Amino acid sequence: MKSRYFLFCCVLICSAYGFSFIRDDDPLKNLLSKLEKFKDEYPQEKVHIHTDKPYYSVGDSIWFKAYIVNAEQNELSNLSKILYVELINEKDSIKASLRLPVIAGLAWGDFTLTDSLTEGNYRLRAYTNWMRNFGEEYYFDKVIKIGSSFANKVIGNVSYSFTKVGTKENVSAVIVYSDIDGEPFANKEVSYNIELDSRNVAKGKGLTDAQGRLVINFVNSQPFILKSGKISTTLKLDEKTVVSKVFPVKATSADVDVQFFPEGGQMVSGLRSKIAFKAVGADGRSTEISGRIVDKDNKPVTEFKSEHAGMGFFSLLPEQGNTYTAIVKFTDGSEKQLQLPSASASGYVLAVGNNHADNILVRISASPDLLEKGPLTLVAQSNGVVKFAARNSINKGAISAYIPKKRFPTGILQLTLFSPSYEPVAERLVFIRNEETLKLNISTDKPSYTKRQKVNMTVNVVDTAGKPVVGNFSVAVTNESKIPFNDEAETTILSNLLLSSDLKGYIENPNYYFTEANDEKNGQLDNLLLTQGWRRFTWKSLMANSFPNLAFKPEQGLSISGRVKTFGGKPVVGGKVTLLASRGSMMLLDTVTDAEGRFAFDNLSFTDSTRVVIQARNAKDKKNVDIEIDRVPPQLVTRSKNYPDIEVNINSTLLSYLKSRNQDIAELKKHGMFRRNIMLEEVKIVERRPEVRNSSNLNGAGHADQVIKADRLQNCTSLEQCLQGLAAGVIIQGGIAYSTRSMNTPMQLIVDGMPMEPDLLSMINPNDVESIEVLRTIGNTAIYGMRGGGGVLIINTKRGDPNYSIRSYVPGITTYSPQGYYIARQFYMPNYDKPETSKELPDLRNTVFWTPNILTDSTGKASFQFFTTGEGGTYKVVTEGLDGKGGIARQVVRFVVK
């Protein structure tokens, strides 16, 4: 380790014009050692998800590819071998969760958007178990808009206006209901309920007018507590049909928050500073502003105007004893006066110029009292890796130096100035945009195509020296004529890995800065970094040796572990533990407990459908033991930092796409190709649940001669008592269930999919039972073969934990269902080269082509083929990926189908 510190001090620490060399015995070595420790012992992971489309409709599938990289070099990570990907609805409820195997930092999967989902703003969240040590802000978290016109034919559109009386905020919501063709639902009864931060603040009923409008007024009397919420409405179309619509309330006022950020961290009297500013509305989105700065005597000092996303800057030379006020003018013509941060009498100003192609200019100024007080140290690091460090004293007012950009990788550079006593006194983030490390070229074999024609595409990847590159890429092809989208608003591998993943807070349209980059956008990106904070560590905690608490380990594979103990709580040493999986992946394993009674089954591989029985015995082969299974607590769902991306009017925003999907459905119906299980023609309940939850019935949930629900078991002292009176045609003798059809053969007992001995019925607590499915007739028992000869009793237990469902019924036996690996589906694509493939049937793929695993060879090339659909238009090809050295690439190409 000492040699590594020596390397940092002697090789990476170097001079840059005005800065002098630093000796190996300098105290800087201690600072660098702490950075090195953080980097080595707390390596950071990032996740990027590439999806096939920017938005979806109920009935679609979300196809995605995950890139898991280390934060240091953006190289594919070998740390974690499991990735969690979740689909979360507006209620912060996880609607679907996948556990994906990670191979060489890569994983892929898909979500089917079934008709149980409603329209709304969903979140796609992805993380590894290791990432949980560092907080949810490090996760991949993206707002996914999902519309639906097929379920209820109602389009809702809301607009808000705000007024304020004292501290109370008055909101007027105008909701317009219409069908997909714009015809209003006039004179319809609407019931509504308004919640702000999960508190009910108003409810009522109303009637739409001739234009389908309903005006709802409500008051937020506690704006300091209640910030946002939703309006839940129920539109009554006729006596038998009602439709539910939910409209987000992103804010209850039109207030704009304006903040000012002195470059480096503070203003110092007598030293000129760049002052950045940022204007954000109550809904979290930016707003443009302008204004002027005046001093304490109301004399004008300078003017300012936002350049992009409510951000900009101005220069100011603060005078000792003077104060400054910003008179801010908003787009509606109103004005507000805001006090600028006070200037310190003593301090440093760190200024950075980033408008030169090859160098960054660093200028350090100090107040007179700090001159000749000792050397200052400047440290520049990227993702925790020190790339430059230098030291010099300020004997006059300021020192400056040019630092070559080629020293640093593309991405965020953190410049920190330390005082002579090694206290951080100023900091600045800048973005280094060097020449792309990868040059990705995607080409087609023809300039244009006809419908249902084969497209041959070639991938060619080289580095900056023109040498071929081996890399892994994902490709999504969509018909842009049906799915238009502004690429600046997309979440891309460039914007995510190089920018968003390293900054605190919400960033509005981060890919704007990577789409057709130019000097103007580079300046706007610099404004962003002047107002946005770094998040991977703080110098205060680092200097105090305060490092993150590691509660979660990197997962190397699926494992099942736990502890065996006596009923008195003592560990069972040398006990035999057997694992049996009888549904899904077949496994039969055994092990022995250690001195603490612990056992573990590692390096397992099983899917979601696996059901497991753990059996334990003590060293004397007795079953009077208790089994505790280790369970990792599930990740909580908190409010996303990307909340401002929420779309208030989902269906009206996606109206063009939804109309297209409606036409697709009609065409599929005409040819008998419509899949009934995907869409419903009319829904009255927005989220349906199966009749029998957690069913393990091989015939299908509820396919039984009788179903007994949990509410009928509440007054039972034992399950035998319940069945004796409730189960028709079932008789209990000696604690064993028999069917009247076969009194000499006990009924097979199955608990959560696991066959049990018939005499274990008395050991099951009725309070643990969700439902009982009674199978007596041959039509229901045949699927169980000989085991079902006497009938079958299927016990489905209650489940509350999303990761594991554990039940212990008898001493020495525990059953549960772990979350296994999800095996990604294969993307379907017709092959029109085959004569048996009909060209008469409609081909209405909304995602034309998707492949998550394009691997270039040693020549840097790869190829793939697909067929165009039965619809013309402009096809958009989006390719993302990286090589093994952290090189990132993205390219968008288009071609025409006639």
N, C-alpha and C positions, 0 to 999 in steps of 0.2 A: 504493500500500500504506500510506503514511503516513496518508492520510486515513482508512483503515479503522481503524488503531490509534487515531486521534483519536476516531473514532466510538465505539470500545469504551470509551475512557477518559472521554469527556464525556457519552455518552448512556446506556450500559449501567451505568456505575459511578455509583451514586447512593446517597443516604443512606437509612437506615431507622431513624427515631427516634434511638436512642443513637449511631448512627454518623455520622461527618462526611463531607463531600464530599472527593473525591480530586483533586488537581491533575493537569494533563496532564504535568508534568515529573517525576512521581513514578516511583520504580523499578518500581512495579507495571506500568508500560507495557512493560518488558522481559519480565516474566512473561506478560503477555497476548499479546505478540507471538509467544512460543513456542507458546502454545496455538493462536493463529491459524495459525501455520505448520503445526502438526500437523494441524489441521482441513483446511487448504487442500491440502497436499501429500500427505497420507496419509488421504484420505477413506475412511471405513469403509462396508462394505456388509453388509447382513443379508439372510438368506433365510428365508422361511417357506413351509412346504409344507402345503397343505390336502388331506387324503386323504378319500376317500369313506366309509371305515369305520375304526373303531378297531382291528380285528383281522381276520384272514383265514384261509382254509383253502386247502390245495393245490387248484388248479383255478380259484380266483378270479382276478380282475384287480385290481390296485391302480391306481385312477384318482386323479390328483393335479393340483393347480394350484400353481405357484410364484410367489411375490411377492418380487421382488428390490428392496430399498429402500436408500436411504442412511441411515446411522445418525443423521445430524444432525437430520433432520426426519421420518424415516419416509416420505419421498416416494419414488415409484417411481424407480428408478435408471436413469440414462442412461450409466453408466460401462461396464458389461460387457454384451456382446451374446451371450454364450454361458454356459450353466449346465450343470454336471455333476451328475447325480443317479445314485446308486449304491444297489444292494441288496446288503447285506453279511451273510454268515451268521455263525454262532457261532464259526467257525474264523477269523474276520477275513479271509475270502476274498470277493472281489467276485464275486457270482453274475450280476449284470447291471449294465451301465453305459450311461447315456444321455447324449448330448450334444445339448442342446436349444437352439434359437434363441430368444433373448430379444428381445421386441419391446415397447418402452416399459416395461421392467421386469417383464414378464409372460411366463410360459411354462407349458406343460402337457404331460403325457405319461401313460404307463401302463406297468405291468409285468404280464406274464402269468405266473402262478405255476404252472409246468408240473410234471408228475409227476417230474421229475428233482430237485426240491427235497424236502427232508425237513422234518418239523415242527421248530420251534425258534424262538429269539429272533433275529430279523433286525434289521438297522439300515437306516434310510433316511437316507442322507447326501447333502447338497446343498451346493454351493459354486461360486464363480466362480474363475477363474484368479487374479484380483486378490486375492481373500481368502486365497490361499495364502501371501502375504507376511506375514500376521499370526498364523498358527498355526491348528491344527485346532480349537481351542476356540471359534473364531468360526463354525464351520460349523453348518448345521442338521443335527442328529443326533438321530434319534428311534428308539426300540425299537419294532419292529413284531412282534407275535406271530402266527405262522403255524402253525395246527394241521393235522392230517391223521388221519382215521379211515378213509378210503377205501382207503389203500394196504395196510394190514396188519391192521386190525381189533383192534389191541392198544392198550390205554390203560395207561400207566405212571404211577405216583404214588409219589413219594419223600418221606420226612420224615427230618430229621437231628436227632441229639442229640450233645452235646459234653461231654467231660470233659478235664481237664488234669492231667498228672503232670509236675511240674518245668516244663521248657520245651517238652515234647512235648504236642501236641494230639491227642486221640483222638476219632475221628469214628465214629459208628454210623449207617449209612444203612439205613432200612427201605424196601424197594421192593415195591410191590404191583402185580402184573400182572393185568389183567382185560380182558374184551371191552367193547364200547361199551355193553352192557346191564348191566354190573357183574358178570358171571359170572367167577369167578377162573380163572386158568390154573394149575391145581394140578399138582404133581409134574412140573414141566418143568425141564429142564436150562438153566442160565444160565451163560454165560461172561462175565467182566467184566475191565475194565482201568481203572485209576484214574490220572489225570494231574493234577498240580498245576503250574500255570504251565509247561505243555508237558513236564514231567518225569514219567516213569512212577514211581509210588511203590508200586503194588501191583497184583496181578492174581490171578485164580483162577477157580474154578467152584463152583457151588452148585445146590441143588434147591429149587424153590418148595414151600411147604407147602400144606395143604388150602385155605388162604385166598389162595393165589397170592403169598405173601410170601417175600421173600428178605432176610436181614440180612447186610450187608457192613460189616465193621469194618476201619478202616485208621488209620494214625498219620501225622501230619505232624510229622516230627522237626526240621524247619527252618522254623518259622512266621515267622521274621523275614525269610525269603526267599520262601517259597512261600505264597501268599495264597488262591488260588482255582483252580478247574480243572473237571474233569468226570469222570463215571463213564460209560464206554461199555459197554453190555451187549448180549449176543446171546441171545435167547430161542429155544430150539429147540421149535417146535410139533409137528413130526413129522420123519420121516426126510428129507423133501424140503424142508421149509419152516423157515427161520429168520428172525427179525425183530430188527432192530437198534433199540435205544433209547439215547438219550444224555441224561443228567441233569446239569445244571450243579451244581457245588459252589461256591456263592457265598462261603463262608467255612468255616474249619475250627475255629472257636471261637464261643462266645456272648459274647465280650468286648464291652463297651460303652465307647466313647471319649467322654469328657465334656470339653468345652472351655469356657473362660470368656473373655468378650470385654468389657473395659471400654469404655464409650462414649467415642468420640473416639480411642481407641487405648491409653490408659494410665490407671492409678490414681495419684493424687497425694495424699500425706499431708495431712490436714486439709481436703480438698475432697470433698464428697459426689459419688458417681458412681453411674450406673446400670450394673450388670454383667449382661450377657446371657450365656446359656449354651445349649449345644446338645449333645444326646446322640445318638450314632450307633452302631448295632451294627456288628459286623464285616462284615456283609453290605451295609453302606452305607445301610441303611434306619434311620429314626428309631426311638427307643424312649422311652417316657414315664418320667420320673424325678421324684423329690421329695427333700427333704433339708433340712439346716440348715447355717448358717455358725457356726463357733466361733472364738474368738481363741486366742492362744498359751497362755492359761491355761485353755483349754477352756470358757470362758464363752460361752453362746449369744448371738449377735449378731442373726441374722434367720433366717427360713425361706424356702424357695423350692419351687415346683412348676411343672413344664412345663405350658404352655397348649395347644400344638399342635405336632405333628411333633417332639417332644422339645426344644422351645425355650421359653424364658421369660426373665424377668429379676428382679432384686432390687436394692435400693439399699443402698449401703454407704458409711460415713464412715470411711475408714482412718486409724488413729492412727499418729503417728510412733513407730517402734520396735516396732510390733506386727505380727504375722503372722496370717493367717487360713486356715482349713481348711474345705473343704466336705465334709460327711459325706453322701454320695449314697446314696439308697435306690432300688433297682431294683424292677421289677414282680414279680420272683420272691421278694422279701423280703430279698435279700442287700444288703450295704452295702459301700461303698468310700470311703476317705478320699483327697481330692485337695487339693493345695496351690493356693491362689489366686495369681494373678500378684502379684509384689511391688509395693508402692506406691513411687513415686519421691518423693524429698524435694523435688524442684523440678519444676514443669511446669504444663501447662494442661489444663483439662477443657472439652471442647466438648459441651454438652448441647442436644438438640433435642426440643421437644414438637410432636407432629404430630397431636394429637387435636382441634384446632380446625378448624371447617369452612372458614374463609376465610384463616387465617394459620398460619404456623409460628413457634414461639417459639424463638429462639436465645439461649442463655445461655453466656457464656464466663467461666470462673473461672481464677484464677492463684494460684500459691503466693506467699507474702509477698516472697520474694527477687526476683520478677519484676514486681512492681508498679512503675509509673512508670519502666519501662525503655525506653519508646518505644512507638509505635503498633503495634497488631496489625491484620492485614488478613484479611478474610473474603471468600472467592471462592466463588460458587455457580454451577455450570455443569451443563448438561444435554447429554450426548453431545458434549462438547468445545466447546460454545458457552457463553460466559460470559453469564449472564442477570442477575447481580447481583454487585457487589463494593463493599466499604465498609471503612473503617478508623477505628479509635478506640483510645485509650489506656486502660489499666486503672489507675486511681489508687486504687481501693478493691478490695474482694475480688472483684467480679464486675460485668459489664455484661450487659444483655439487650436484645432487640429483637424486635418482631413484623415478619415479612416477609410480604406478601400472596402467597398461592398463585397468584393470577392472573398473576403475573410469569412463571410457569414452565409449560411444557407438561406434559401427563400423562406420567408415567414416572419414572425414577430421577433424583433431584437429588443431586449430589455437592457437599457443603459441606466446604471445606478452610480451616483456620486457619493463617496464616503468622505467624512471629515477626517482630520488628522488623528482623531481618536477612534476611527473606524465605525462611526455611526452613520447610517444612511440619511443623507440630508436632501437629496433630490433624485428624481427618477423620471425617465421618459421612455415611452414605447415608440418604436418606429417599425415600419414594414419594409423589409428588404425584398425587392422584386428583381432577382437576377434572371439571367437567361434560363429558359425552361430546361430542366434536367432531362426531360424526355420529349422527343418530338414524335407525336402520334399522327399517323396518316391513314385515314380510312377512305377507301375508294370502291366504286362500283364498276362492274364490267360494261355498263351501258349508261348513257346520259339520262334515259327515260325508259319506262316499261309500260306494258299493258297489264290488264287485270289478270290475276292468276298466273303470272309469269314468274319464272325463277330469277332470283336476284343473287348474283355471286359477289361477295364483298371480300376485300383483302385488307388485312391489317399489317402495317409496317411501322416498327418502332425502332428508333435509333436514339443515342445520347447526343450531347452537344458536340462531340467529336465525330459524329456520323457513324459510330460503331453500333452494330445491331444489339438489341436488348431483349433479354428474356423477361417477360412480364405476364401478369394475369389480369384479365379485363372482363367486364360485363357489358352487354350490349342490349339496348332496348330500342325497338322500332315501333313507332306509332304513326297513325295517319293524322298529321297536324291539321288537316282540314276539318277533322272531327274533334280533335283534342287540342285546341290552341292554348298556348301558355307563354307568358313572358319569361324568358330564360333568366332574366335578372332576379326574379323572385324565387328561383329554384334553390334547393339545398344541394350543393354539388361537392364532389370530393375535394376540390380546390378550396372552396369557401369554408368548408367544415374543418378539414385537417390543418389548413394553414392559418385560419383566422378565428372562426367561432369557437373552436374547442379550447382556445387558450385565453379567452376573454371573459370577464364577468358580465352578467346582465344580458339583456336582449339586444340583438343587432338586427336592424331593419334591412331586409333584402341584402344579405352579405355577398351574394354572388354578383351584385351590381358592380362591385369593385374588381371583378375578374372577367367581366364580359366586355370585350373590346377595350381593354385598359389603355389609358392615355395619360398625359400629364395632368389633365384636369381631374380625372378620377384618382390619380395618385395623391393629389393635394387633398381631395375629399377624404380619402382613406387616412391621410395623416391627421385630419381633423377628428376622425373617429377615434384614433388611438390617443389623441390628446384628451378625450373625454371618457374613455373606457378603461377599466382597470384590469391588470394582470391577476390571474387567479390561482396559479399552481402552487405558490407558497408566498408567505410574507416574510420580509427580512426580520421583523421583530421576533417572530417565533423561531426562525432559523438561528438567529444570533443567541437566543436564549436556550438553544438545544431542545426546543419543544417540537417534537416530530409527531406525525399522525399516529393514532392508536390503531394497530392492525388487528381488527376483529375478524376479518375474512381472509382466507387463504386462496391463492390461485388454484382453481380446480383443474386437475389433470385428467379427469374422467369421472364417470359415474361411480358412486360408492354408497354403500349402506353400512352404517356402523351404529354402535350403541353400547349398552352396558347391561350385564346380567347381575342381579342381586337377589338376596334372600328377601322374604317378606318382612324381615326386620331391618332391611336396608344395607346389609353387609354385602360386599362384593363376592361373587361366586368365582372362585379361582379354578382354572382348569376345566371349566364346564364346556360341554360340547354344544355348538350352535350350528343349526342347519338352516340353509336358505333354500326355499322351493318356490319357483315361479311356475304356475300352472296355466296361466293365460298370457298370451303375447309371446315374449321371448322365453323359451324354455331353459331353465337353469336349475341345477341341483348342486349346491356347494355346501361345504362344512368347514368349520374352523374351531379353535379353542380359545377361551377367554384368557386374558393375561392376569397379572397380579392384582390389577384394579377392577377385574371383572369386565374389561372392555373387549369388544370384538370388532372386526372390520372386514368387509368384503370390498376390495378395491378393483379398479380397472374393469368395471362391468360395462356391458353394452346391452341396453334394452330400450324398447319403445314405450310410448305413452300408454299403450293398452295393457302393459304388464301388471299382473297382480301377484303379490308376494306373500308367502307365509314364512315367518321366522319361528323356529322351534328351538328351545333351549332346555338343557338338562344339566344338573350339577355333576360333580365328579363321580357320584354314586349312581348316576343315571336316574335320579329322581326329578320329577317335573315341577315340584313345588318351588318355583323361582319366578321372579318378575323380570320382564324385559323392558328396557327403556331404549327407544330409538332416537338417535341424534337427529335433530331437525334444525335446519338453518332457517331462521325467521324470515318470512317473506319480505320483500322490499316494499315499503310503504309508497303510496302514490301521493305526492304533494303537487302543488300548483306549478305548472310549467313556466319557466322563464320566458317561453315563447307565446305566452298568453295574448300579447297584442296581435299575433297572427290570426287569431280566431276571426272567422267570417260570420257576421251577424245574419246574413241572408244567404244560406247555403244554396237552396234550390234555385233561387232567382239568379245567383251568380253563375251557377253551372247549367243554366237553362238550355243553352245551345247543345251541350253534351247530352243532357237528359232527354231532349227531344229526339236526338239521334238514337239514343238507346231505346226510346219508345218505338221508333220506327223499326229498329232491329227486332224487337220483341214481336211486333205485328208480323214481320216477314217470317220469323221463325215459326210462329203459330200457324201461318198459312201453309207451311210445308211440314207441319207436325213435328217440328224439331225443338219446340219450347220445353225446357226442363221445369216441370211444375214445382220441384223442390227448391228452386232458386228464388222464384218470385211469387207473390200472391197478387191476385187481381184487385182485391179490396181488403183492407185491414181495418179492424175496429179496435184492436189492442196492439200497441206499438211493440211490446216485447213479450213474446210467447215463451212459455216454459213447457217441457215435456210433462206428460201426465204422471209419469213415474220417474223421479230423479234418481241418479246414481244406479240405475238398473244394471244388473249383470245377466239378465235374461237372454239366453242365446236366440230366442225367437224374436227378440226386440222388446223394447220397453213397453210394458203394459199388455203384451200379448200373452194373456194367462186366462185361466178359468175364473179367477177371482183376484182382485187387488185390494189389500187392506192397507189403508194409509195410517200415518203416525197419529193423527187426531183421534183414531178409534182405539188406540192403545194406551191412552193417558191414565185410565183408572185400573190398569192391570197390575197385579203384584208380580206376576210371572208370565212368560210368553206362552207356557202351556195353557194357563187359564184363559188367555186371550184367544188362542186358536180354538180351544174347546167350544167356545161360544160364538166365535165370529167366522171361522173357516167352514164353509159348507162342505159336507162330505169328508171331513177330517175328524178322526177320533184319536185322542191322546191316551196311550196306555203305557204306564211305567216310564213316563217322561219322553216317550218316543211317539212320533206322529205316524198314523197309518191312514191311507185313503180307503174309503168304504168300497172302492172298486177292487182293492187288493189287500185284504186284511192280514195276509201272511207275510207281506214284504214291507219293511219300513220305508217311509218316504225319504228320498235323498235330500239331505240338508245342504244348501249352498249359501255361504255367507260371503257377500262381496266377491262372488265369482269363485270362491274356494270351496271345494267339497269338504264337508265336515262329517264326523261320526254322528249318527242320528241321536245318540244319547246326550250330545252337547247342547241340545235345544234349551235345557233348563239353565244353562250358564249364560245365556244371552239376556242382557238387560233390556226390557221393553222400551226404556227411555232412549236407548241408542238406535232404535229402529226407525228408518225413514218410511219403509213400506215392506209389505210381504206379498209376493206373487205366488199364488197357489196353482200348480200345474197338475191336473188329474186325468184329463182326456188324452187319447193317443195323439191327437193333432198337435198338442203342446209338449208332450213328453218324448215324442219320437226322436227329437234332435239330441236327446241325452242318452240314447241307446239303452244298454242294459242297466245303467245307473238309474234311469228313469222308469224302470219297470213298475215300481210301487208308487209312482208319483214323485213330484219334486216340490220342495218348499224353498223359495228363493228369498233370502233375507237381505235387504238393501239398507245399509246403515247410513246415519246422518254424517255429513262431511262439512267441515268448516274451514279447514286449512287448504290453501290453494296448491301447496307443494306435496303434502303427504296426507293421506287419509288412513289413520291408524286406529285399529280396534283390537282390544285384547279380550277374549271371551273365556278362556280357560287358563289355568296356570301353565306357564311354559310355552304358550303359543300367542303370537301376535300376527295379525294380518294388516296389510296396508297397500296402498297404491302409490308408488313414487312417480314423480314426473320424469318420464324417460325422454329419449331423443325423438325429435320430430324428423321424419324422413320426407324431404321435399318432394313435391309432385313434379312430374315431367311436363314441361310446357308443350301443349299440343299444337302441331302445325300440319296441315294437309300436304300431301305430296302429289302434285298434279302431273308428275311424270309417269305415275302409275296409271294404267288404263282403267283400273277398277275404281279410281277416285272420281266421283261424279262432279262434273262441272256445272250441273244444272241446279244443284242445291245452293242456297245462299251461303256465302262466306263473309261473315260480318265481324271478324275478329277486331275488337277495339284496341288490343295490343297485337300488333302484326307479328312481332317476333321478340322473343326474350331468351337470352342465354347468359347464365351467370359465370361461365367458366371457359373463356377464350385464353389459351396459353400460346404465346409466341414461342417459336423455336430458336435455335442458336443463330439463325439468320435474321431474327427479329420479325419474322413474318408468321401470319396465321390467316386462315380463310374460313368463311362460313357461308351457308346458303339458306335461303328461305323463299317462300312464294308470296307474292302480293295477294291481297284479298280480292273480293269481288267488287270493291269500290275504288274509284280513282281519288286523286288528290295529291297533296304534297306530303311525302313520307319523311319523317324526322328520325334520324339515327343518332342516338346518344351513347357514346362509349366512355367508360371510366375505368381506371385501374392504376396499378403501380408495378414497379419492378422490385427486385430483391434488395435494393440499396436505398429505398426511400424516395425514389423518383416517382412523381405523381403526374398523371396525364388525364385530360378530358378533351373530347372533341365532339362537335355536333356537325353532321352533314345532312343534306337533304337531297331528295331526288323526286321526280314527278312520275306519277302513274296515271295514264290516260285511259 
